[in-house]
């Protein structure tokens, strides 16, 4: 089983839609969680950290469910510029490294 | 600030050739790492370094060497290129978070390597 599993998509949504991605992780000792965004043929960039209490940044909301071992990303009022691949990332406890999921592709159309 | 600079952006190698991918950062980050990205597999960690003179292996280190003689530079050497090393290579650096971990990665723009 992969350490991080994501639905590869693509998720095709119209502008203004709300879309949610889930990501499951297998290691219960995970310490840190993040969402990174990667545009086509570009480098990944940190979108937001995921805290146990959940956190929100504008139209983006991230949630962590430790009991079920998944994290989620909710995007409200989708924009064309949100089209990208969203990478689920976690940091194992005791190790100074990040584990990246393969990504979920989002395509927002007019 | 330039951030993380990777060179070259593109490279074609013949099987058996060696080469060095360069990575430099100007943010005084202690932590640096190399990942490779293949379709459908996500980024996989090759090697990382927590400071000058200190390196360690990641998930897929075979066929690659690294060194960290300065805080700024973290080159990745391919010893004898193989077609299986065809990939996109990303270098990343990070400062230490308040939890004492490297978490906020700044990536370089990548090197697209093809081995024929």
Backbone of each chain as ProteinMPNN parsed JSONL, in Angstrom:
{"seq_chain_A": "XXXXXXXXXXXXXXXXXXXXXXXXXXXXXXXXXXXXXXXXXXXXXXXXXXXXXXXXXXXXXXXXXXXXXXXXXXXXXXXXXXXXXXXXXXXXXXXXXXXXXXXXXXXXXX", "coords_chain_A": {"N_chain_A": [[0.854, -1.196, 0.0], [0.549, 2.222, -0.846], [2.169, 4.942, 0.809], [0.895, 7.365, 0.818], [-2.181, 8.065, -0.55], [-3.986, 9.233, -3.299], [-6.814, 10.271, -5.201], [-6.348, 10.337, -8.596], [-7.817, 11.886, -10.367], [-8.899, 13.318, -13.534], [-10.554, 16.076, -11.888], [-13.143, 17.694, -13.204], [-14.529, 20.766, -13.18], [-16.992, 23.433, -13.185], [-16.44, 26.997, -13.303], [-16.807, 28.65, -10.189], [-17.784, 26.508, -8.809], [-17.805, 24.251, -5.963], [-15.292, 22.165, -4.784], [-13.891, 19.128, -3.573], [-11.09, 17.38, -2.294], [-9.809, 14.288, -1.186], [-7.331, 12.599, 0.784], [-5.574, 9.782, 1.722], [-3.556, 8.409, 4.306], [-1.064, 6.078, 5.404], [0.55, 5.735, 7.624], [0.332, 5.896, 10.958], [1.902, 7.325, 12.616], [2.373, 9.743, 11.582], [3.296, 13.15, 11.467], [3.152, 15.789, 10.442], [1.221, 17.625, 8.074], [0.409, 18.641, 4.747], [-0.734, 20.597, 1.97], [0.354, 20.864, -1.296], [0.666, 22.724, -4.321], [0.871, 22.138, -7.794], [1.6, 23.41, -10.858], [1.262, 22.742, -14.382], [4.149, 21.263, -15.599], [5.739, 22.689, -13.887], [7.39, 23.647, -10.771], [6.507, 22.236, -7.529], [4.543, 24.074, -5.131], [4.085, 25.316, -1.847], [0.84, 25.193, -0.616], [-0.874, 25.14, 1.667], [-0.591, 24.463, 5.183], [-1.802, 21.718, 7.193], [-3.72, 21.581, 9.958], [-4.565, 20.019, 13.093], [-6.911, 21.058, 14.085], [-8.105, 21.947, 11.862], [-7.951, 24.283, 9.156], [-8.261, 27.431, 7.472], [-7.877, 29.291, 4.505], [-8.726, 31.882, 2.905], [-10.466, 30.943, 0.112], [-9.891, 28.336, 0.479], [-9.974, 25.37, 2.4], [-8.615, 23.239, 4.777], [-8.656, 20.009, 6.23], [-8.041, 17.66, 8.87], [-8.276, 14.293, 9.674], [-7.492, 12.293, 12.034], [-8.307, 9.884, 13.146], [-9.48, 8.431, 11.07], [-7.464, 8.58, 9.337], [-7.09, 10.484, 7.161], [-6.695, 13.381, 5.079], [-8.158, 16.409, 3.917], [-9.001, 18.688, 1.269], [-10.758, 21.543, 0.571], [-12.109, 23.5, -1.927], [-13.635, 26.466, -2.493], [-15.864, 28.333, -4.647], [-14.569, 28.049, -7.24], [-11.889, 29.064, -9.357], [-10.642, 29.767, -12.673], [-7.92, 29.877, -12.527], [-7.33, 28.106, -10.534], [-6.871, 25.678, -11.629], [-4.825, 22.954, -11.637], [-2.433, 20.587, -10.299], [-2.918, 19.002, -7.235], [-1.061, 18.252, -4.486], [-0.89, 15.936, -1.938], [0.726, 15.881, 1.147], [2.851, 14.533, 3.645], [4.601, 14.456, 6.772], [6.666, 12.189, 8.277], [6.879, 11.217, 11.686], [9.804, 11.818, 13.49], [11.473, 11.716, 11.351], [13.278, 13.666, 9.064], [11.921, 14.559, 6.568], [9.704, 14.866, 3.765], [6.819, 13.221, 2.52], [5.389, 12.742, -0.561], [2.236, 12.634, -2.19], [0.887, 11.299, -5.295], [-0.722, 13.124, -6.492], [-3.689, 15.064, -7.289], [-5.518, 15.948, -10.042], [-6.952, 18.991, -11.018], [-9.285, 20.546, -13.084], [-10.623, 23.506, -14.01], [-13.306, 24.857, -15.694], [-14.722, 27.346, -17.964]], "CA_chain_A": [[0.0, 0.0, 0.0], [1.309, 3.45, -0.874], [2.096, 5.688, 2.073], [-0.084, 8.428, 0.607], [-3.005, 7.739, -1.709], [-4.884, 10.287, -3.772], [-7.534, 10.062, -6.455], [-5.61, 11.144, -9.573], [-8.708, 12.744, -11.128], [-9.093, 14.732, -13.206], [-11.815, 16.645, -11.477], [-13.518, 18.765, -14.134], [-15.612, 21.51, -12.547], [-17.192, 24.774, -13.754], [-16.109, 28.134, -12.43], [-17.772, 28.91, -9.133], [-18.146, 25.272, -8.098], [-17.046, 23.82, -4.795], [-14.714, 20.845, -5.05], [-13.155, 18.609, -2.416], [-10.193, 16.251, -2.512], [-9.361, 13.563, -0.009], [-6.046, 11.933, 0.677], [-5.413, 8.881, 2.859], [-2.177, 8.075, 4.621], [-1.038, 4.764, 6.039], [1.393, 5.716, 8.81], [-0.358, 6.611, 12.036], [2.859, 8.164, 13.338], [2.573, 10.975, 10.816], [3.326, 14.31, 12.353], [2.83, 17.043, 9.777], [0.472, 17.437, 6.84], [0.399, 19.832, 3.91], [-1.146, 20.55, 0.572], [1.164, 21.619, -2.248], [0.056, 22.896, -5.638], [1.854, 22.065, -8.872], [1.114, 23.729, -12.194], [1.814, 21.866, -15.412], [5.566, 21.403, -15.937], [6.363, 23.632, -12.953], [7.734, 23.066, -9.483], [5.458, 22.319, -6.502], [4.598, 25.205, -4.201], [3.267, 25.095, -0.659], [-0.464, 25.845, -0.61], [-1.206, 25.37, 3.058], [-0.4, 23.404, 6.159], [-3.052, 21.148, 7.685], [-3.638, 21.464, 11.403], [-5.549, 19.106, 13.687], [-8.165, 21.783, 14.295], [-8.576, 22.444, 10.576], [-7.584, 25.666, 8.913], [-8.877, 28.042, 6.31], [-7.121, 30.393, 3.917], [-9.558, 32.384, 1.822], [-11.42, 29.967, -0.435], [-9.344, 27.002, 0.723], [-10.096, 24.837, 3.757], [-7.971, 21.943, 4.947], [-9.085, 19.282, 7.422], [-7.291, 16.448, 9.198], [-9.023, 13.309, 10.475], [-6.464, 11.311, 12.451], [-8.937, 8.586, 13.431], [-9.671, 7.745, 9.795], [-6.204, 8.761, 8.604], [-7.148, 11.185, 5.891], [-6.772, 14.838, 5.066], [-8.997, 16.883, 2.822], [-8.865, 20.07, 0.807], [-12.001, 22.048, -0.009], [-11.949, 24.76, -2.655], [-14.923, 27.1, -2.778], [-15.889, 29.36, -5.691], [-13.404, 27.722, -8.066], [-11.456, 29.976, -10.413], [-9.859, 29.133, -13.739], [-6.529, 29.826, -12.077], [-7.148, 26.994, -9.596], [-6.518, 24.483, -12.403], [-3.475, 22.534, -11.264], [-2.404, 19.319, -9.571], [-2.801, 19.244, -5.796], [-0.279, 17.173, -3.891], [-1.042, 15.674, -0.516], [2.088, 15.701, 1.657], [2.922, 14.345, 5.088], [5.925, 14.329, 7.335], [6.676, 11.157, 9.313], [7.463, 11.604, 12.958], [11.155, 11.319, 13.705], [12.257, 11.779, 10.121], [13.282, 15.01, 8.5], [11.631, 14.471, 5.156], [8.29, 14.922, 3.415], [6.356, 12.204, 1.583], [4.439, 13.354, -1.48], [1.328, 11.829, -2.972], [1.039, 11.461, -6.741], [-1.45, 14.323, -6.902], [-5.031, 15.066, -7.863], [-5.575, 17.013, -11.048], [-8.185, 19.777, -11.082], [-9.461, 21.39, -14.271], [-11.778, 24.393, -13.87], [-13.643, 25.368, -17.03], [-15.653, 28.487, -17.935]], "C_chain_A": [[0.885, 1.239, 0.0], [1.131, 4.193, 0.436], [1.071, 6.803, 1.998], [-0.869, 8.084, -0.655], [-3.961, 8.877, -2.025], [-5.594, 9.812, -5.024], [-6.852, 10.922, -7.513], [-6.479, 12.114, -10.363], [-8.642, 12.395, -12.605], [-10.49, 15.048, -12.707], [-12.081, 17.819, -12.429], [-14.713, 19.502, -13.556], [-15.779, 22.862, -13.222], [-16.74, 25.845, -12.767], [-17.21, 28.331, -11.404], [-18.162, 27.683, -8.337], [-17.298, 25.099, -6.841], [-16.55, 22.4, -5.057], [-13.889, 20.425, -3.843], [-12.302, 17.417, -2.829], [-9.903, 15.602, -1.166], [-8.031, 12.893, -0.288], [-5.916, 11.047, 1.907], [-3.933, 8.578, 3.063], [-2.163, 6.827, 5.48], [-0.289, 4.743, 7.359], [0.758, 6.552, 9.912], [0.577, 7.498, 12.839], [3.143, 9.468, 12.612], [2.451, 12.18, 11.724], [2.797, 15.575, 11.699], [2.142, 16.749, 8.45], [0.381, 18.747, 6.083], [-0.319, 19.544, 2.607], [-0.195, 21.434, -0.22], [0.4, 21.677, -3.561], [1.155, 22.839, -6.676], [1.171, 22.366, -10.202], [1.866, 22.887, -13.214], [3.265, 22.231, -15.731], [6.269, 22.463, -15.076], [6.709, 22.92, -11.655], [6.562, 23.147, -8.503], [5.661, 23.546, -5.621], [3.652, 24.94, -3.044], [1.971, 25.895, -0.758], [-0.872, 26.168, 0.817], [-0.835, 24.177, 3.917], [-1.767, 22.911, 6.633], [-2.909, 20.916, 9.173], [-4.767, 20.572, 11.917], [-6.919, 19.763, 13.832], [-8.78, 22.241, 12.982], [-8.127, 23.876, 10.379], [-8.096, 26.135, 7.556], [-7.988, 29.176, 5.819], [-7.904, 30.875, 2.701], [-10.558, 31.332, 1.369], [-11.009, 28.517, -0.153], [-9.49, 26.603, 2.195], [-9.47, 23.451, 3.801], [-8.425, 21.323, 6.258], [-8.212, 18.044, 7.597], [-8.169, 15.56, 10.05], [-8.046, 12.197, 10.835], [-7.09, 9.934, 12.677], [-9.093, 7.766, 12.155], [-8.462, 7.876, 8.875], [-6.413, 9.344, 7.21], [-7.116, 12.682, 6.124], [-7.586, 15.251, 3.848], [-8.672, 18.327, 2.495], [-10.158, 20.451, 0.117], [-11.703, 23.378, -0.68], [-13.338, 25.284, -2.988], [-14.777, 28.109, -3.904], [-14.685, 29.206, -6.628], [-13.164, 28.767, -9.152], [-10.697, 29.185, -11.48], [-8.419, 28.929, -13.3], [-6.273, 28.739, -11.036], [-6.773, 25.704, -10.32], [-5.057, 24.148, -12.171], [-3.571, 21.118, -10.708], [-2.135, 19.618, -8.109], [-2.18, 18.015, -5.141], [-0.523, 17.105, -2.395], [0.331, 15.293, 0.037], [2.038, 15.472, 3.16], [4.353, 14.136, 5.528], [5.92, 13.299, 8.429], [7.403, 11.631, 10.564], [8.858, 11.009, 13.08], [12.039, 11.351, 12.479], [12.155, 13.171, 9.529], [13.092, 14.931, 6.995], [10.12, 14.594, 4.969], [7.985, 13.855, 2.378], [5.239, 12.815, 0.741], [3.529, 12.313, -2.114], [1.513, 12.124, -4.452], [0.224, 12.629, -7.288], [-2.832, 14.057, -7.452], [-5.123, 16.243, -8.823], [-6.958, 17.669, -11.057], [-8.184, 20.608, -12.352], [-10.74, 22.193, -14.08], [-12.055, 25.003, -15.233], [-14.674, 26.481, -16.935], [-17.099, 28.017, -17.938]], "O_chain_A": [[1.857, 1.31, 0.751], [0.092, 4.095, 1.09], [0.447, 7.147, 3.001], [-0.281, 7.84, -1.709], [-4.646, 9.408, -1.151], [-5.041, 9.043, -5.811], [-6.782, 12.14, -7.344], [-5.965, 13.057, -10.964], [-8.345, 11.243, -12.921], [-11.467, 14.384, -13.054], [-11.34, 18.802, -12.449], [-15.799, 18.932, -13.45], [-14.818, 23.393, -13.778], [-16.67, 25.616, -11.56], [-18.395, 28.198, -11.71], [-18.806, 27.801, -7.295], [-16.24, 25.707, -6.683], [-17.313, 21.541, -5.5], [-13.268, 21.254, -3.178], [-12.73, 16.563, -3.604], [-9.77, 16.278, -0.146], [-7.657, 12.655, -1.437], [-6.127, 11.515, 3.026], [-3.162, 8.504, 2.106], [-3.122, 6.544, 6.197], [-0.474, 3.817, 8.148], [0.662, 7.774, 9.799], [0.132, 8.32, 13.641], [4.051, 10.211, 12.986], [1.616, 12.222, 12.627], [2.076, 16.348, 12.33], [2.441, 15.755, 7.788], [0.287, 19.822, 6.676], [-0.483, 18.392, 2.206], [0.035, 22.592, 0.126], [-0.405, 20.798, -3.872], [2.232, 23.405, -6.49], [0.263, 21.645, -10.615], [2.958, 22.385, -12.947], [3.564, 23.37, -16.09], [7.265, 23.054, -15.493], [6.371, 21.752, -11.459], [5.714, 24.03, -8.63], [6.784, 23.995, -5.395], [2.558, 24.408, -3.229], [1.99, 27.11, -0.958], [-1.177, 27.315, 1.144], [-0.772, 23.041, 3.447], [-2.769, 23.612, 6.489], [-2.061, 20.133, 9.602], [-5.79, 20.398, 11.255], [-7.952, 19.104, 13.715], [-9.849, 22.851, 12.975], [-7.943, 24.606, 11.353], [-8.326, 25.348, 6.638], [-7.419, 29.924, 6.614], [-7.758, 30.337, 1.604], [-11.396, 30.884, 2.151], [-11.724, 27.585, -0.52], [-9.18, 27.375, 3.103], [-9.764, 22.598, 2.964], [-8.563, 22.01, 7.27], [-7.715, 17.463, 6.632], [-8.746, 16.014, 11.039], [-7.804, 11.282, 10.048], [-6.445, 8.918, 12.417], [-8.866, 6.556, 12.154], [-8.452, 7.341, 7.766], [-5.974, 8.774, 6.211], [-7.455, 13.181, 7.197], [-7.678, 14.511, 2.869], [-8.147, 19.078, 3.318], [-10.605, 19.772, -0.808], [-11.114, 24.273, -0.074], [-14.116, 24.624, -3.677], [-13.703, 28.678, -4.1], [-13.886, 30.129, -6.782], [-14.096, 29.279, -9.773], [-10.184, 28.095, -11.227], [-7.782, 27.937, -13.653], [-5.121, 28.476, -10.69], [-6.393, 24.729, -9.672], [-4.166, 24.944, -12.467], [-4.65, 20.529, -10.655], [-1.237, 20.393, -7.778], [-2.701, 16.903, -5.23], [-0.377, 18.097, -1.681], [1.023, 14.463, -0.553], [1.278, 16.131, 3.869], [5.203, 13.696, 4.754], [5.238, 13.49, 9.436], [8.402, 12.347, 10.497], [9.062, 9.827, 12.802], [13.229, 11.046, 12.559], [11.083, 13.774, 9.498], [14.02, 15.21, 6.235], [9.356, 14.439, 5.922], [8.78, 13.609, 1.472], [4.263, 13.342, 1.276], [3.983, 11.246, -2.526], [2.205, 13.071, -4.826], [0.45, 13.075, -8.413], [-3.117, 12.993, -8.001], [-4.842, 17.384, -8.459], [-7.986, 16.994, -11.098], [-7.207, 21.291, -12.66], [-11.826, 21.619, -13.999], [-11.17, 25.591, -15.855], [-15.416, 26.566, -15.956], [-18.016, 28.838, -17.916]]}, "seq_chain_B": "XXXXXXXXXXXXXXXXXXXXXXXXXXXXXXXXXXXXXXXXXXXXXXXXXXXXXXXXXXXXXXXXXXXXXXXXXXXXXXXXXXXXXXXXXXXXXXXXXXXXXXXXXXXXXXXXXXXX", "coords_chain_B": {"N_chain_B": [[15.94, 38.107, -4.237], [17.107, 34.986, -5.551], [16.183, 32.483, -4.809], [15.823, 29.066, -5.185], [18.04, 27.689, -7.4], [18.332, 25.738, -10.221], [20.402, 23.944, -12.419], [21.339, 22.032, -15.33], [18.361, 23.067, -17.18], [17.34, 21.295, -19.008], [18.457, 18.11, -20.183], [20.083, 15.677, -22.131], [21.302, 12.471, -21.986], [23.582, 9.841, -22.789], [23.35, 6.326, -22.246], [25.317, 5.217, -19.565], [26.89, 7.483, -19.374], [28.132, 10.067, -17.191], [27.039, 12.729, -15.026], [26.529, 15.944, -13.458], [23.955, 17.405, -11.66], [23.164, 20.665, -10.861], [22.458, 22.556, -7.899], [21.563, 25.417, -6.198], [21.02, 27.599, -3.459], [19.979, 30.726, -2.083], [19.019, 31.467, 0.357], [19.969, 30.873, 2.795], [19.209, 28.44, 3.874], [19.267, 25.575, 5.935], [18.459, 22.997, 5.357], [18.412, 20.814, 2.598], [17.3, 19.054, -0.325], [16.917, 16.395, -2.747], [14.602, 15.392, -5.185], [12.962, 13.086, -7.358], [10.592, 13.073, -10.0], [8.175, 11.119, -11.396], [5.753, 10.105, -13.845], [2.561, 9.596, -12.409], [3.597, 8.734, -9.979], [4.326, 10.508, -8.034], [6.543, 12.641, -6.095], [9.706, 11.398, -5.302], [12.052, 10.892, -2.762], [15.507, 11.329, -3.089], [18.161, 11.989, -2.023], [19.131, 13.768, 0.95], [20.047, 16.662, 2.93], [20.977, 17.951, 6.061], [22.586, 19.984, 6.696], [25.723, 21.684, 6.046], [28.212, 19.401, 5.124], [26.8, 17.187, 5.963], [24.973, 14.493, 4.882], [22.318, 12.32, 3.756], [20.637, 9.262, 2.847], [17.708, 8.961, 0.827], [14.608, 7.678, -0.277], [15.106, 6.522, -2.819], [18.06, 6.114, -3.49], [19.976, 4.787, -5.049], [22.445, 4.808, -7.569], [22.956, 7.46, -7.501], [24.916, 10.181, -6.224], [25.684, 12.522, -3.615], [26.94, 15.607, -2.238], [27.731, 18.019, 0.279], [29.289, 20.658, 0.586], [29.091, 23.339, 1.125], [26.717, 25.637, 2.611], [25.098, 26.695, 0.642], [25.143, 25.123, -1.735], [24.166, 22.066, -3.343], [24.907, 19.616, -5.046], [23.869, 17.024, -7.333], [24.981, 13.939, -8.339], [25.016, 11.816, -11.109], [26.134, 8.669, -11.553], [26.518, 6.648, -13.515], [24.659, 6.865, -16.065], [21.357, 5.582, -16.587], [18.566, 4.37, -18.551], [16.358, 4.168, -16.827], [16.642, 6.29, -15.174], [15.613, 8.434, -16.399], [13.74, 11.246, -15.941], [12.087, 13.905, -14.094], [13.887, 16.107, -12.184], [13.904, 17.562, -9.028], [15.186, 20.019, -6.896], [15.084, 20.99, -3.499], [14.802, 23.338, -0.817], [14.75, 24.248, 2.678], [13.821, 26.149, 5.592], [14.133, 25.711, 9.158], [11.22, 24.777, 10.825], [9.007, 26.017, 13.45], [8.656, 23.748, 14.835], [11.015, 22.544, 14.665], [11.567, 21.216, 12.303], [12.103, 20.51, 8.816], [9.877, 21.852, 6.765], [8.597, 23.681, 5.078], [9.007, 23.729, 1.994], [11.006, 25.166, -0.56], [11.088, 24.914, -3.928], [13.306, 24.271, -6.678], [13.163, 25.025, -10.22], [13.379, 22.71, -11.632], [14.961, 19.947, -13.409], [14.877, 18.489, -16.472], [15.571, 15.358, -17.408], [16.713, 13.13, -19.835], [17.585, 9.876, -20.599], [19.177, 8.049, -22.997]], "CA_chain_B": [[16.569, 36.801, -4.035], [16.824, 34.047, -6.619], [15.526, 31.294, -4.286], [16.551, 27.84, -5.495], [18.394, 27.688, -8.808], [18.783, 24.449, -10.729], [20.928, 23.897, -13.793], [20.642, 22.669, -16.446], [16.913, 22.846, -17.213], [17.126, 20.108, -19.84], [19.681, 17.38, -20.474], [19.977, 14.345, -22.723], [22.517, 11.699, -21.752], [23.643, 8.476, -23.289], [23.537, 5.322, -21.201], [26.689, 5.067, -19.11], [27.528, 8.765, -19.12], [27.931, 10.649, -15.863], [26.863, 14.171, -15.038], [26.145, 16.544, -12.182], [22.888, 18.4, -11.63], [23.533, 21.679, -9.887], [21.404, 23.191, -7.127], [22.076, 26.448, -5.304], [19.993, 28.447, -2.837], [20.549, 31.925, -1.47], [18.145, 31.8, 1.484], [20.649, 30.399, 4.001], [18.494, 27.29, 4.429], [20.127, 24.453, 6.315], [17.967, 21.735, 4.802], [18.257, 20.711, 1.147], [16.972, 17.696, -0.728], [16.679, 16.104, -4.15], [13.508, 14.494, -5.496], [12.648, 12.831, -8.747], [9.151, 12.969, -10.215], [7.804, 10.307, -12.536], [4.291, 10.129, -14.02], [1.75, 8.717, -11.58], [4.294, 8.215, -8.797], [4.657, 11.53, -7.058], [7.956, 12.941, -5.906], [10.396, 10.443, -4.449], [13.25, 11.487, -2.193], [16.74, 10.653, -3.481], [19.103, 12.274, -0.936], [18.877, 15.044, 1.6], [21.131, 17.152, 3.777], [20.481, 18.839, 7.122], [23.561, 21.038, 6.894], [26.983, 21.466, 5.354], [28.973, 18.241, 5.564], [25.914, 16.106, 6.437], [24.005, 14.025, 3.888], [21.71, 11.032, 4.079], [19.896, 8.681, 1.745], [16.261, 8.965, 0.856], [13.883, 6.472, -0.692], [15.647, 5.943, -4.062], [19.399, 6.691, -3.629], [20.903, 4.017, -5.886], [22.829, 5.433, -8.824], [23.154, 8.903, -7.29], [25.748, 10.63, -5.115], [25.578, 13.939, -3.283], [27.863, 16.159, -1.254], [27.285, 19.347, 0.739], [30.483, 21.319, 1.118], [28.679, 24.663, 1.586], [25.283, 25.739, 2.875], [24.381, 27.13, -0.549], [25.158, 24.219, -2.883], [23.87, 20.647, -3.083], [24.88, 18.97, -6.361], [23.485, 15.609, -7.44], [25.785, 13.297, -9.381], [24.621, 10.532, -11.677], [27.422, 8.002, -11.718], [26.503, 5.961, -14.807], [23.249, 7.064, -16.371], [20.562, 4.477, -17.122], [17.253, 4.849, -19.004], [15.439, 4.245, -15.683], [16.847, 7.574, -14.503], [14.869, 9.463, -17.127], [12.806, 11.784, -14.973], [12.244, 15.319, -13.767], [14.563, 16.196, -10.898], [13.682, 18.804, -8.3], [15.922, 20.32, -5.679], [14.272, 21.799, -2.588], [15.452, 23.734, 0.432], [13.795, 24.667, 3.696], [14.279, 26.565, 6.91], [13.566, 24.885, 10.225], [9.968, 25.322, 11.347], [8.972, 26.16, 14.903], [8.692, 22.397, 15.404], [12.355, 22.006, 14.461], [11.557, 20.329, 11.143], [12.099, 21.144, 7.495], [8.525, 21.595, 6.312], [8.166, 24.605, 4.044], [9.993, 23.569, 0.939], [11.073, 25.977, -1.762], [11.623, 24.061, -4.971], [13.83, 24.82, -7.915], [12.26, 24.861, -11.363], [13.485, 21.35, -12.139], [15.82, 19.54, -14.529], [14.265, 17.377, -17.226], [16.665, 14.512, -17.863], [16.395, 11.97, -20.661], [18.733, 8.989, -20.815], [18.86, 7.221, -24.168]], "C_chain_B": [[16.161, 35.829, -5.131], [16.072, 32.836, -6.106], [16.395, 30.077, -4.514], [16.78, 27.8, -7.004], [18.947, 26.332, -9.21], [19.302, 24.619, -12.154], [21.459, 22.499, -14.082], [19.132, 22.449, -16.337], [16.569, 21.594, -18.0], [18.474, 19.447, -20.085], [19.336, 16.041, -21.098], [21.328, 13.664, -22.541], [22.43, 10.37, -22.475], [23.857, 7.534, -22.117], [25.024, 5.187, -20.867], [27.415, 6.378, -18.851], [27.264, 9.203, -17.68], [27.702, 12.149, -16.011], [26.452, 14.64, -13.648], [25.038, 17.553, -12.408], [23.204, 19.376, -10.513], [22.3, 22.237, -9.183], [22.045, 24.189, -6.176], [20.915, 27.247, -4.743], [20.668, 29.595, -2.097], [19.731, 32.382, -0.269], [18.739, 31.371, 2.822], [19.883, 29.265, 4.687], [19.476, 26.182, 4.774], [19.748, 23.175, 5.568], [17.857, 21.834, 3.283], [18.005, 19.26, 0.785], [16.807, 17.613, -2.233], [15.543, 15.098, -4.266], [13.519, 14.217, -6.997], [11.141, 12.64, -8.873], [8.901, 12.223, -11.517], [6.293, 10.258, -12.639], [3.589, 9.12, -13.11], [2.389, 8.259, -10.283], [4.598, 9.273, -7.756], [6.153, 11.765, -6.978], [8.567, 11.923, -4.942], [11.749, 11.011, -4.032], [14.486, 10.663, -2.552], [17.782, 10.764, -2.353], [18.693, 13.588, -0.287], [20.038, 15.404, 2.509], [20.56, 18.116, 4.809], [21.491, 19.935, 7.45], [24.841, 20.703, 6.161], [27.742, 20.299, 5.972], [28.139, 17.052, 5.999], [24.926, 15.745, 5.326], [23.458, 12.669, 4.316], [20.875, 10.572, 2.894], [18.399, 8.827, 1.954], [15.711, 7.623, 0.409], [14.529, 5.758, -1.885], [17.063, 6.448, -4.327], [20.314, 6.012, -4.637], [21.15, 4.705, -7.227], [23.122, 6.912, -8.715], [24.098, 9.138, -6.102], [25.511, 12.105, -4.862], [26.711, 14.317, -2.339], [27.334, 17.539, -0.872], [28.481, 20.028, 1.415], [30.173, 22.728, 1.619], [27.189, 24.649, 1.881], [24.506, 25.979, 1.582], [24.197, 26.041, -1.606], [24.921, 22.769, -2.499], [23.779, 19.936, -4.427], [24.513, 17.493, -6.278], [24.249, 15.001, -8.614], [25.168, 11.975, -9.794], [25.901, 9.831, -12.098], [27.555, 7.347, -13.087], [25.045, 5.906, -15.241], [22.601, 5.831, -17.003], [19.204, 5.022, -17.574], [16.238, 4.982, -17.871], [15.589, 5.548, -14.902], [16.26, 8.74, -15.292], [13.741, 9.956, -16.23], [12.935, 13.302, -14.924], [12.805, 15.384, -12.351], [14.331, 17.574, -10.286], [14.589, 18.865, -7.078], [15.03, 21.195, -4.808], [15.101, 22.182, -1.374], [14.391, 24.223, 1.404], [14.508, 25.216, 4.911], [13.679, 25.596, 7.935], [12.3, 25.547, 10.748], [10.057, 25.462, 12.859], [8.979, 24.797, 15.595], [10.057, 21.747, 15.185], [12.44, 21.025, 13.306], [11.619, 21.157, 9.87], [10.753, 20.837, 6.866], [8.09, 22.474, 5.157], [9.204, 24.621, 2.932], [9.857, 24.657, -0.123], [11.766, 25.134, -2.815], [12.29, 24.889, -6.059], [12.886, 24.489, -9.057], [12.414, 23.518, -12.055], [14.474, 21.18, -13.28], [15.152, 18.346, -15.19], [15.376, 16.585, -17.881], [16.122, 13.342, -18.666], [17.666, 11.176, -20.88], [18.369, 8.03, -21.949], [19.881, 6.082, -24.336]], "O_chain_B": [[15.018, 35.838, -5.587], [15.369, 32.195, -6.888], [17.554, 30.042, -4.099], [15.833, 27.868, -7.788], [19.906, 25.837, -8.619], [18.723, 25.334, -12.97], [21.977, 21.84, -13.18], [18.685, 21.702, -15.467], [15.599, 20.908, -17.68], [19.501, 20.119, -20.182], [18.415, 15.355, -20.655], [22.367, 14.218, -22.899], [21.345, 9.849, -22.734], [24.472, 7.902, -21.115], [25.87, 5.061, -21.753], [28.447, 6.39, -18.181], [26.304, 8.767, -17.044], [28.118, 12.759, -16.996], [26.08, 13.844, -12.785], [25.161, 18.449, -13.243], [23.474, 18.984, -9.378], [21.235, 22.373, -9.786], [22.964, 23.845, -5.434], [19.949, 27.54, -5.447], [21.768, 29.458, -1.562], [19.75, 33.562, 0.081], [18.089, 31.492, 3.861], [19.9, 29.139, 5.911], [20.396, 25.887, 4.011], [20.61, 22.378, 5.198], [17.295, 22.788, 2.745], [18.436, 18.348, 1.489], [16.588, 18.619, -2.908], [15.509, 14.093, -3.557], [14.02, 15.014, -7.79], [10.494, 12.114, -7.967], [9.349, 12.633, -12.588], [5.607, 10.359, -11.622], [3.967, 7.95, -13.046], [1.79, 7.472, -9.551], [5.091, 8.94, -6.678], [6.93, 11.154, -7.711], [7.997, 11.632, -3.891], [12.492, 11.545, -4.856], [14.512, 9.45, -2.345], [18.223, 9.755, -1.804], [18.003, 14.41, -0.89], [20.893, 14.574, 2.817], [19.759, 18.991, 4.478], [21.28, 20.722, 8.373], [25.028, 19.575, 5.706], [27.895, 20.219, 7.191], [28.689, 16.014, 6.367], [24.142, 16.585, 4.884], [24.059, 11.967, 5.13], [20.461, 11.371, 2.054], [17.894, 8.818, 3.077], [16.286, 6.571, 0.69], [14.504, 4.529, -1.957], [17.265, 7.159, -5.312], [21.322, 6.59, -5.043], [20.222, 5.122, -7.92], [23.49, 7.555, -9.698], [24.08, 8.4, -5.117], [25.178, 12.855, -5.779], [27.349, 13.46, -1.727], [26.573, 18.148, -1.624], [28.651, 19.975, 2.633], [30.909, 23.261, 2.45], [26.477, 23.744, 1.446], [23.375, 25.514, 1.446], [23.186, 26.039, -2.307], [25.405, 22.297, -1.47], [22.674, 19.677, -4.904], [24.804, 16.812, -5.295], [24.17, 15.49, -9.741], [24.84, 11.131, -8.96], [26.662, 10.353, -12.913], [28.589, 7.477, -13.744], [24.295, 5.016, -14.839], [23.2, 5.139, -17.828], [18.737, 6.028, -17.04], [15.345, 5.825, -17.946], [14.749, 5.869, -14.061], [16.396, 9.897, -14.894], [12.888, 9.174, -15.81], [13.767, 13.9, -15.607], [12.253, 14.782, -11.429], [14.532, 18.604, -10.93], [14.735, 17.894, -6.335], [14.302, 22.045, -5.319], [15.99, 21.441, -0.956], [13.278, 24.567, 1.008], [15.63, 24.823, 5.231], [12.827, 24.772, 7.604], [12.302, 26.733, 11.076], [11.052, 25.076, 13.473], [9.268, 24.698, 16.788], [10.246, 20.566, 15.474], [13.27, 20.116, 13.311], [11.245, 22.329, 9.844], [10.498, 19.699, 6.472], [7.284, 22.046, 4.331], [10.144, 25.416, 2.937], [8.753, 25.021, -0.528], [12.897, 24.69, -2.62], [11.91, 26.028, -6.33], [11.918, 23.751, -8.875], [11.657, 23.213, -12.976], [14.784, 22.12, -14.012], [14.895, 17.325, -14.551], [16.044, 17.069, -18.794], [15.196, 12.653, -18.24], [18.692, 11.718, -21.29], [17.383, 7.297, -21.868], [19.77, 5.286, -25.269]]}, "name": "protein", "num_of_chains": 2, "seq": "XXXXXXXXXXXXXXXXXXXXXXXXXXXXXXXXXXXXXXXXXXXXXXXXXXXXXXXXXXXXXXXXXXXXXXXXXXXXXXXXXXXXXXXXXXXXXXXXXXXXXXXXXXXXXXXXXXXXXXXXXXXXXXXXXXXXXXXXXXXXXXXXXXXXXXXXXXXXXXXXXXXXXXXXXXXXXXXXXXXXXXXXXXXXXXXXXXXXXXXXXXXXXXXXXXXXXXXXXXXXXXXXXX"}
